[in-house]
Amino acid sequence: MSIGSTKTRARDEALPGGAALWGAKTARSGRDAQETSAPEMEERTWQIASGVVLLVAALVRLYALELNPLHHDEGVNGFFLLKLINQGVYQYDPANYHGPTLYYFALLAAKLFKLAGAGLTTYAIRIVPVAFGVGLVWLILSLRRRLGAMGALTGAALVALSPGAVYMSRYFIHESLFVFFTLGIVVASLRFYESANPVYLMLASISAALLFATKETAMISAGVLLIALAVTALYMRLMNTARHEQRPAKRARQKKKRRAMGAETDASIDALARFGGQPGIITMAIAALVLFVVFYILFYSSFFTHAEGISDSLKTFQIWARTGKKEHVHEWYTYLRWLLLEEGPLVVLGAAGIAVALWRARNAVAVFIALWATGIVAAYSLIPYKTPWLALNFIVPLAIIGGYGVGLLYRWAADDLRQSSLALVLAAAALSVCGYQMSQLNFRHYDDDGYIYPYAHTVRGILPLVDRINRLATIAGTGKLTAINFTSPDYWPLPWYLREYTRVGYAGRIIVADEPLVIGSESQEFELESVLGDRYRRIDYYPLRPGVTLVLYARNDLVER
């Protein structure tokens, strides 16, 4: 299993021109040296542990995947997917919906399920966010060289068991893909910096293109990453300068020694040489830009079938700027409150990791992730628009930096069994709480609006309505040809569950009808009774989501059967 480097930090120390920034690989002693050189875990142990984390992440996301009824938004996404599958048509709409990547990846999944002899089911569409959710865990494990084995394992395990990360990975929405591509940019860029291999730069470019083709909020994530990168470079320079000024004698001795060995080189020239000099850098930058544009156009043009989608993709930022001020408006501290309620252990470890990373300033990658976590929470908190699924953008960097903090504590105590056991107990306690909260949310209270993540969610009481419709259609003898009239303006995600019925009307208002089945809202009941008269009989009430209840009417001749 190739998750990350399995060697010591020797290769990091040999990185020319880049060690001072990304690894702080200066000569140190004591605990500082332990951060980069102390052996933490045998290779066999690492492979087993990382494999277990990935397995757990997959199991909790795959188990009973159809248990939770589709959310309103999932139903709408399912409608677009059905149109793409059945008609081969998808056209990006900047006014109401997010980018196209979710639908094309789901189309691929649907084709694979079809080849396997399975139909298009809720399981088939939700397997896409599941795959990207597990992929997030794998990407965190690939940061082993920069976080340490214990840090990477803890960060990955926190995401594997995070209540919100699991919940959003079991949702047919864009969020798991979006955050995967965000972290993909970070991991691929770091690998490119370490190895100077242009393949990683191309992967980072593709990740960036797919990020922008997933959601309009890509501008926020990209902006935060760039600001965090710039601030990291400045912060590390300032902190290193401050440390050197505090030790002038030692600094002078090191400088004299380097000169005597002929190792005093121009760092900027050295860095240029690693990437093939100025011509090499320009060539790779152009190639990366071209690749970004190609993938961006490919998806937004619906694979060159809808040219208007490209210009519409630029309009979305203006539309979203207005939407972000009017819909789902909450106080600035809402995300902090939500995180503390649902992700308490992760927040505590993340805050501690941020503090330690910035205070020590020994690991530039940790400083970058700390600034990324802080910046993304601040950015979304300043925007009035707030929904729980956006919290996945915070969960991942908080988990990574929290894992770094635990890993650092473990390395500090490498020679003390009691202290190293404390780090293990701390990680185990945090993961136990996360695991309990995750199981309660995802397998018991998945539609309970007393929790944060089930936001205006479809309740489980709607599934008996689908069962009743199927039974009545069988009794009528018309099966999927049974005509159904929806007078309720609220009906999503029922179009997904009734996708095989070919004669369903979603008028959203009361009209005189003769369909065997009529479904209205409870608020329409008085008017429905007068319009339908004694030709129909009320069957039952079915809650759709908090505040919305549907009522089913069947024609008398059908009821009498």
TACOR-V230125 format. One record per backbone hydrogen bond with DSSP energy under -0.5 kcal/mol. NH is the residue of the N-H (numbers start at 1). CO is the residue of the C=O. Records with the same first field share a line. If there is no record, write none. Layout:
BEGIN
NH=CO / CO
END
This chain:
BEGIN
3=1
11=8
13=9
14=10
15=12
19=15
21=18
22=18
23=19
24=19
25=19
26=24
32=29
34=30
35=31 / 32
36=33
37=33
38=34
46=42
47=43
48=44
49=45
50=46
51=47
52=48
53=49
54=50
55=51
56=52
57=53
58=54
59=55
60=56
61=57
62=58
63=59
65=62
67=64
75=71
76=72
77=73
78=74
79=75
80=76
81=77
82=78
83=79
84=80
85=81
86=82
87=83
88=83 / 84
89=83
94=92
96=93
97=93
99=214
101=213
103=100
104=100
105=101
106=102
107=103
108=104
109=105
110=106
111=107
112=108
113=109
114=110
115=111
116=112
117=114
118=113
121=119
125=121
126=122
127=123
128=125
129=125
130=126
131=127
132=128
133=129
134=130
135=131
136=132
137=133
138=134
139=135
140=136
141=137
142=138
143=140
144=141
146=143
147=143
148=144
152=148
153=149
154=150
155=151
156=152
157=153
158=154
159=155
160=156
161=157
162=158
166=162
167=163
168=164
169=165
170=166 / 167
171=168
173=171
178=174
179=175
180=176
181=177
182=178
183=179
184=180
185=181
186=182
187=183
188=184
189=185
190=186
191=187
192=188
193=189
194=190
195=191
196=192
198=196
200=197
201=197
202=198
203=199
204=200
205=201
206=202
207=203
208=204
209=205
210=206
211=207
212=208
213=209
214=211
215=211
218=215
219=216
220=217
221=217
222=218
223=219
224=220
225=221
226=222
227=223
228=224
229=225
230=226
231=227
232=228
233=229
234=230
235=231
236=232
237=233
238=234
239=235
240=236
241=237
242=238
243=239
244=240
245=241
246=242
247=243 / 244
248=245
251=247
252=248
253=249
254=250
255=251
256=252
257=253
258=254
259=255
260=256
261=257
262=259
263=258
265=263
267=265
270=266
271=267
272=268
273=269
274=270
275=271 / 272
276=273
277=272
280=276
281=277
282=278
283=279
284=280
285=281
286=282
287=283
288=284
289=285
290=286
291=287
292=288
293=289
294=290
295=291
296=292
297=293
298=294
299=295
300=296
301=297
302=299
303=298
305=301
306=301
309=306
310=307
311=307
312=308
313=309
314=310 / 311
315=311
316=312
317=314
318=315
319=315
320=316
321=317
322=318
323=319
324=320
325=322
326=322 / 323
327=323
330=384
334=331
337=333
338=334
339=335
340=336
341=337
342=338
343=339
347=343
348=344
349=345
350=346
351=347
352=348
353=349
354=350
355=351
356=352
357=353
358=354
359=355
360=356
361=357
364=362
365=22
367=363
368=364
369=365
370=366
371=367
372=368
373=369
374=370
375=371
376=372
377=373
378=374
379=375
380=376
381=377
382=378
383=379
385=324
386=328
390=387
391=388
392=389
393=390
394=391
395=391
396=392
397=393
398=394
399=395
400=396
401=397
402=398
403=399
404=400
405=401
406=402
407=403
408=404
409=405
410=406
411=407
412=408
413=409
414=411
416=413
417=415
420=413 / 416
421=417
422=418
423=419
424=420
425=421
426=422
427=423
428=424
429=425
430=426
431=427
432=428
433=429
434=430
435=431
436=432
437=433
438=434
439=435
440=436
441=437
442=438
443=439
444=440
445=440
448=445
449=447
451=448
455=453
456=454
457=454
459=544
462=459
463=460
465=462
466=462
467=463
468=464
469=465
470=466
471=467
472=468
473=469
474=470
475=471
476=472
477=473 / 474
478=473
479=473
481=478
482=479
484=503
485=517
486=484 / 505
487=485 / 519
488=519
491=489
494=491
496=493
497=493
498=494
499=496
501=498
502=480
505=484
507=486 / 505
508=486
517=483
518=553
519=485
520=551
522=549
524=521
525=522
528=524
529=525
530=526
531=527
532=528
533=529
535=532
536=533
537=554
539=552
540=552
542=550
544=548
545=548
546=457
548=545
550=542
551=520
552=540
553=518
554=537
555=516
556=535
558=555
559=555
560=556
561=557 / 558
END
